[in-house]
């Protein structure tokens, strides 16, 4: 029976998962790792998901055609 679920981001310390969204705020590629621990203290083999954080806003370019300024 599972006692707890733990996670870590970018190789940091293992933290107890408390059922809430996890904040990942470091720019760039991060490894999100997680594992379960049973009541006897046995660790599940950790699993990992790659997360890429990009905080730069996208740029958008708009071009208005003079012949149809209000559409067709």
C-alpha positions, 0 to 999 in steps of 0.5 A, a space after each residue: 500500500 502506498 504511503 506517500 508520493 514524492 517528486 523533485 524538479 531539476 535534481 533538487 531535494 525530494 518533496 512530498 506530493 500533497 495533491 496540488 499543482 506543482 510550480 516549475 518556474 526555472 527557465 529552460 529544460 527541467 527533469 520532473 521526477 516522481 516516485 512512490 514509497 510504500 508503508 514498508 519504506 520500499 521505493 518505486 523506481 523513479 520515473 521522469 518527465 522532461 519539462 521545457 519552460 519558456 517565459 519569453 512572450 511570442 512575437 506577432 506580426 500583422 500585415 494589412 493588405 491595402 486593397 482589402 482593408 476591411 476584409 473580403 
